[in-house]
Amino acid sequence: MTFFNPSPRIDDFDLNLHKLPSALLVTAILGLTWSDAYAWETRLDEDGILIQSRLTSVAKYEEFRAEVEIDATVAQAIALLIDISACTRWLFRCKEGHVIRETSATERIFYQVTSLPFPAKSRDSIFHAAITFEGLSSVRVTMNSIPDEIPQTKHVRIREAFGTYILEPTRENKLRVTWQLYVDPAGALPAWVVNSMLTDLPFKSLRAFRELVQQSPYRDARLVYGPDGTPTGITFTGSQN
C-alpha cells in the first residue's frame, strides 16, 4: 500500500521527516497485534522475492510479509511510495489513489480503490500513514486504516488493515524492502480469493516496484541531511524527463 502524495508535483516536493508523534502510537498498536502470532510460513520464494504469511490469535485472516532486495536507495523508494497516484503503476489491482488530507509534514491520510477478481466487488480503504527514520539511513513507514474518515462510496469499505514498510540499505546501491500487511477485505469473499491476495499482491507489486523505482523522477531522489548528519527528508536532482 502507498502514502504522502507530492503536492503540487513530485519534483517540487521536499519532505521534512523530523518528528513523528502519532506514528509511535500506531507502531505500539501494531506491536501488540503482531506479538501474539504464529510462525511465518513461506508461500513463495521466486525472482528474488520472499513471501511469507502467518495467523495471529486475534485476526480473522492471515497477514503477509514480503522481502526483496532492489537496486535503489532509500530516497528513491520513499519517492515512489509518497507518489500516491502512482499506485496504479505498481501496486497490484490498485485502480485509484489520492491524498485526502495532510495532517503534518510526516503524516498523510490517503484513499485507495482496489479491484478484485469477478464477481467480487471492488474495495476501498482509507489509511493514516506516518514515516520516520531509524538510525542514519533506515526508514519505517506505518499505516493504519481509518474507515470512517469519509462517507461510504459504491465500493465495499475495508475497515481493518494495518502494515509497515521498512527500507534498509544493505550495501552500495542495494536496498532491502520489507513489507508487512494485514487486511480484512470485508464482505463475503471465497477463501481462494483471500488466499491468492496474500501471494499475488506482494509478489506482483514488489516486482513492479523494483522496476519503476529506477525510472524518473524517482531515480533522481536524494536524502537531505540536517546539521547533525541525520536524514531529514528527500529532494530531487537531475533530469525530470
C-alpha positions in Angstrom: 0.0 0.0 0.0 1.3 4.0 -0.6 1.2 7.5 1.1 2.5 11.1 1.1 1.3 12.4 -2.2 3.7 15.1 -3.6 2.0 18.4 -4.0 1.7 20.0 -6.4 4.3 18.0 -8.3 6.7 15.4 -7.1 9.8 17.2 -8.4 8.7 20.3 -6.4 8.3 18.4 -3.2 10.7 18.4 -0.2 9.7 16.1 2.7 10.6 17.1 6.3 10.8 13.9 8.4 12.0 15.2 11.8 9.0 14.5 14.1 6.5 11.7 14.2 4.2 12.0 17.2 1.3 9.7 16.2 3.4 7.2 14.4 4.7 6.0 17.8 1.2 5.2 18.8 0.4 3.3 15.6 3.6 1.3 16.0 2.7 0.4 19.5 -0.7 -0.8 18.3 0.8 -2.9 15.6 3.3 -4.4 18.0 0.6 -5.5 20.3 -1.2 -7.2 17.5 1.8 -8.9 15.8 3.4 -10.1 19.0 0.7 -12.7 19.6 1.2 -14.6 16.3 2.2 -17.9 14.9 5.4 -18.7 13.0 5.9 -17.3 9.5 5.4 -19.9 6.7 6.9 -19.4 3.2 4.3 -19.1 0.4 6.6 -18.1 -2.4 10.4 -17.6 -2.9 10.9 -16.6 -6.5 12.6 -14.0 -8.6 14.4 -12.6 -5.5 11.1 -12.0 -3.7 10.3 -13.9 -0.5 6.7 -14.0 0.6 5.6 -15.4 4.0 2.3 -15.5 5.9 1.0 -16.3 9.3 -2.1 -16.2 11.5 -2.5 -14.2 14.7 -4.7 -15.2 17.5 -6.7 -12.0 17.3 -7.1 -11.8 13.5 -9.6 -13.3 11.1 -7.2 -13.7 8.2 -3.5 -14.2 7.7 -1.1 -11.4 7.3 1.8 -11.4 4.9 5.5 -10.3 5.0 7.4 -9.8 1.7 11.1 -9.1 1.3 13.0 -8.0 -1.8 16.5 -6.5 -2.4 16.5 -3.9 -5.1 19.0 -1.7 -6.9 17.8 1.6 -5.3 18.4 3.9 -2.5 16.2 4.8 0.5 15.4 8.1 -1.1 14.3 6.5 -4.4 12.0 4.1 -2.6 10.5 6.9 -0.5 10.0 9.0 -3.6 7.9 6.2 -5.2 5.9 5.4 -2.0 4.9 9.0 -1.5 3.6 9.3 -5.0 0.0 8.2 -4.3 -1.3 8.4 -7.8 1.5 6.0 -9.0 -0.1 3.1 -7.1 -1.9 2.2 -10.4 1.6 1.6 -11.9 3.0 -0.8 -9.3 0.5 -1.8 -6.5 -1.3 -4.9 -7.8 -5.0 -4.2 -8.5 -4.8 -0.6 -7.3 -7.2 1.4 -9.5 -7.2 4.8 -7.8 -5.2 6.6 -5.2 -5.2 10.1 -3.8 -4.4 12.1 -0.7 -7.4 13.2 1.4 -5.5 15.4 3.9 -2.0 16.2 5.0 -2.1 16.1 8.8 1.6 17.1 9.3 4.9 17.2 7.5 5.3 13.5 8.2 1.7 12.2 8.1 -0.9 11.8 5.5 -4.4 10.4 5.1 -4.9 8.8 1.8 -7.6 6.9 -0.2 -7.3 3.8 -2.4 -9.6 1.7 -4.6 -8.6 -2.0 -5.2 -10.3 -4.2 -7.8 -10.9 -7.9 -7.1 -11.5 -10.8 -9.5 -15.0 -11.1 -10.8 -17.6 -11.5 -9.3 -16.2 -9.9 -6.1 -16.8 -6.1 -5.7 -14.0 -3.6 -5.6 -12.8 -2.4 -2.2 -11.8 1.0 -1.0 -9.7 1.9 2.0 -8.6 5.0 3.9 -5.2 5.0 5.7 -3.3 7.1 8.0 0.4 6.8 7.1 3.4 8.1 9.0 7.1 7.9 8.3 10.3 8.2 10.3 14.0 7.5 10.0 15.5 4.8 12.2 19.2 5.5 12.7 21.1 7.2 9.9 19.6 5.7 6.8 16.8 3.2 7.5 13.1 4.2 7.2 9.9 2.8 8.7 6.5 3.6 7.4 3.4 2.7 9.4 -0.1 2.5 8.1 -3.4 2.1 9.9 -6.9 2.1 8.4 -9.4 4.8 9.5 -12.5 3.7 7.6 -14.9 6.4 8.8 -12.8 9.3 7.6 -15.0 9.8 4.6 -18.6 8.7 3.7 -19.3 5.3 2.3 -18.9 5.0 -1.5 -20.1 2.5 -4.1 -17.2 0.2 -3.1 -17.0 -2.2 -0.2 -15.2 -0.4 2.6 -12.2 -2.1 4.2 -12.5 -1.5 7.9 -9.5 -3.2 9.3 -6.0 -3.1 7.8 -2.5 -2.1 9.1 1.1 -2.6 8.0 4.6 -1.3 7.6 7.3 -0.8 5.0 10.9 -1.0 6.3 13.6 0.3 4.0 17.1 -0.8 4.9 20.3 -0.2 2.9 22.4 -3.4 2.7 25.4 -2.4 0.6 26.2 0.2 -2.1 23.1 0.9 -4.3 21.2 -2.0 -2.7 18.1 -1.7 -0.6 16.1 -4.3 1.4 12.4 -3.6 1.3 10.3 -5.4 3.9 6.5 -5.0 3.5 4.2 -6.4 6.2 0.5 -6.1 5.9 -2.8 -7.4 7.4 -6.1 -6.7 5.6 -9.6 -7.9 6.4 -11.2 -7.5 3.0 -14.7 -7.2 4.5 -17.8 -8.7 3.0 -18.1 -12.4 2.0 -15.2 -13.4 -0.2 -14.3 -17.0 -1.2 -11.2 -18.4 0.6 -9.4 -18.7 -2.7 -9.7 -15.0 -3.4 -8.3 -14.1 0.0 -5.5 -16.6 -0.2 -4.5 -15.5 -3.6 -4.2 -11.9 -2.4 -1.6 -13.0 0.1 0.7 -14.1 -2.7 -0.2 -12.2 -5.8 -0.5 -8.8 -4.1 3.0 -8.6 -2.6 4.8 -10.6 -5.4 3.4 -8.7 -8.4 3.6 -5.4 -6.5 7.2 -5.7 -5.5 8.2 -6.9 -8.9 6.7 -3.8 -10.5 8.1 -1.6 -7.7 11.6 -2.8 -8.4 11.4 -1.7 -12.0 9.5 1.6 -11.5 11.7 2.9 -8.7 14.6 3.1 -11.2 12.7 5.4 -13.5 12.4 9.2 -13.5 11.6 11.1 -11.3 12.2 8.5 -8.5 15.7 7.7 -9.6 16.6 11.4 -9.0 15.6 11.4 -5.3 18.3 12.2 -2.8 18.3 12.3 1.0 18.6 15.6 2.7 20.7 15.8 5.9 20.5 18.1 8.9 23.4 19.8 10.6 24.0 16.8 12.9 24.3 14.5 9.9 21.0 12.7 10.3 18.5 12.5 7.4 15.6 15.0 7.5 13.9 14.3 4.2 14.3 13.9 0.4 14.8 16.2 -2.5 15.1 15.7 -6.3 18.1 16.5 -8.5 19.0 15.9 -12.1 16.7 15.4 -15.1 13.0 15.1 -14.6 12.3 13.9 -18.1 
